[in-house]
Amino acid sequence: MRRYALGLDLVEDPQLIKEYEAYHRSVWPEIKASIRDAGIVHMEIYRFENRLFMVMDVSDDFTFERKDAMDASNEKVQEWEKLMWKYQQAIPGAKPDEKWVLMNKIFEL
C-alpha cells in the first residue's frame, strides 16, 4: 500500500467553507464508490483556514491516470467536481486547471 498527500485551497469565504464542509459530511454515495473503485483504500481531508490537506492510502494497482480516466467517464463524479469547484481554488504553484496538488514528503519519523 502507498500513501499520497495532496493540497488544495478553498475560496476565502466563511459561508462557502461552511457549505463545503457540509457537503463533505454527506458525500454522495456514488462519489464514495468511485473513490473506492479507483483503488483508494482510505482517505482523510483536513482543513486549516482555507487550506486543505488530503491523505490517501491506495492499493498497489492505483494510478492517478486510471483514476482520472474513471472520473472523466463518470457523470456523477463530473457533477460533483463541477459543484466543488465553486468552493475550491488552485493552490499557489498549481498548473492551469490543476486542483489537488501532489505534495512531496520531506520528513518521516
Summary of the structure (lengths in Angstrom):
residues: 109
radius of gyration: 14.0
end to end distance: 18.1
largest distance: 41.1
contacts: 257
relative contact order: 0.26
helix: 37%
strand: 28%
